[in-house]
Amino acid sequence: MRQFGELEAVIMDRLWEWGRPALVREMVDDLHRDRPLAYTTVMTVMENLYRKGWLRRERDGRAWRYEPTRSRSAYTAALMNDALGTSTDRRTALAHFVLQMSPHDVTLLQQALDQAHGETPDQARSQARSHPEGGQARSHQEGGPAPSHPEEGGSR
């Protein structure tokens, strides 16, 4: 999956913010606050996003109402997955990624992993207490030592 182009990203951001279907005219009027764009330019970009599967549309008189088919979070996850796919060593790429994360983001990642494994936050905390070696991300999250660097001699 390719990253959105500049205007595609602006349009998708607005639609995600609005949380409702929108006409091309509404989008053009809103975008005019930042820069003048032709109606046909915005219509073409929204049509392209529809063809790519990022927007769905429904007739509203002679016009179309467009809305996102996926969330902003799903888009971000797809970009992250694509970036990970460029590495021949996924383990090392993930280790580098985690080393760059803030403690808050490490906590969020651990919660997402626990949820994916069907654990409740209470179960995860209980397991962390009973198994202190409980994994690099958990140790780093809980203020323990940061994970060792994935490549000997490399830098962060």
WOKA-V645738 format. One record per backbone hydrogen bond with DSSP energy under -0.5 kcal/mol. CO is the residue of the C=O (numbers start at 0). NH is the residue of the N-H. E is the energy in kcal/mol with one decimal. If there is no record, write none. Layout:
[[CO NH E] [CO NH E]]
This chain:
[[4 8 -2.8] [5 9 -1.9] [6 10 -2.5] [7 11 -2.8] [8 12 -2.6] [9 13 -2.2] [10 14 -2.5] [11 15 -2.8] [12 16 -2.5] [13 17 -2.9] [14 18 -2.2] [14 19 -0.5] [21 65 -3.1] [22 26 -1.9] [23 27 -2.9] [24 28 -2.6] [25 29 -2.2] [26 30 -2.8] [27 31 -1.9] [29 32 -1.1] [30 33 -1.6] [30 34 -2.4] [37 41 -1.9] [38 42 -2.8] [39 43 -2.3] [40 44 -2.2] [41 45 -2.6] [42 46 -2.4] [43 47 -2.5] [44 48 -2.4] [45 49 -1.9] [46 50 -2.6] [47 51 -2.1] [48 53 -2.3] [48 54 -1.2] [49 52 -1.3] [53 68 -2.4] [53 69 -0.6] [55 66 -2.1] [57 64 -2.8] [59 62 -1.7] [62 59 -3.0] [63 23 -0.6] [63 65 -0.5] [64 57 -1.9] [65 21 -2.6] [66 55 -2.9] [70 74 -1.8] [71 75 -2.5] [72 76 -2.6] [73 77 -2.1] [74 78 -2.2] [75 79 -2.4] [76 80 -2.5] [77 81 -2.3] [78 82 -2.5] [79 83 -2.4] [80 84 -1.9] [81 85 -0.6] [82 85 -1.2] [83 86 -1.7] [88 92 -2.3] [89 93 -2.8] [90 94 -2.2] [91 95 -2.6] [92 96 -2.2] [93 97 -2.7] [94 98 -2.2] [95 99 -1.1] [96 99 -0.8] [97 100 -1.3] [101 105 -2.3] [102 106 -2.1] [103 107 -2.2] [104 108 -2.6] [105 109 -2.7] [106 110 -2.4] [107 111 -2.3] [108 112 -2.6] [109 113 -2.7] [110 114 -2.5] [111 115 -2.4] [112 116 -1.7] [113 118 -3.1] [114 117 -1.5] [119 123 -2.4] [120 124 -2.3] [121 125 -2.4] [122 126 -2.6] [123 127 -2.3] [124 128 -2.0] [125 129 -2.0] [126 130 -1.9] [130 133 -2.5] [132 134 -5.2] [134 138 -2.3] [135 139 -2.6] [136 140 -2.5] [137 141 -2.2] [138 143 -2.8] [139 142 -1.3] [150 153 -1.9]]
